[in-house]
Amino acid sequence: MTTAGRTAPGDTNLASGLDATALLGTWYATDQHTPGVTELRLALADGVLTVSAAGADEPQPREWGETPATAFGADPSADTAMAFSAEYDFGFLRILLAAYAKQGILVLDTFTSFRDDSGRAAYFTREFFHR
């Protein structure tokens, strides 16, 4: 049962049938000086997994907002979610997030591509998160 679009205790199943418990919550970058993503918040709203990210900025991290995420199990017969992907589109750049949880650590890969005429190359990063 959800309240105001958020998950009530014990209600952690996605519309796909996967249990998202292992992914839900706030994850913090292990590198406190990361130039990339500093925090990820995963939640469940009406059976949809969402992610809210914050990126490094001064004087404080910049909130990217909330976006829907796609959850993945370890195989076609899985009943638990252990990974997700999500996309942020800021107009001049696009960031694809792909992450998986293993042994209490969330491994995040980001794929950043620029859509402006700046000539900047697309790039990849890998970061690690804990709760």
Buried (B, 14 or more C-beta within 10 A) or exposed (E): EEEEEEBEEEEBBBEBEBBBBBBBEEBBBEEEEBEBBBBBBBBBBEBBBBBBBBBBEEEEBEEBEBBEBBBBBEEEEBEBBBBBBBBBEEEEBBBBBBBBBEEEEBBBBBBBEBEEEEEEEEEEBEBEBEE
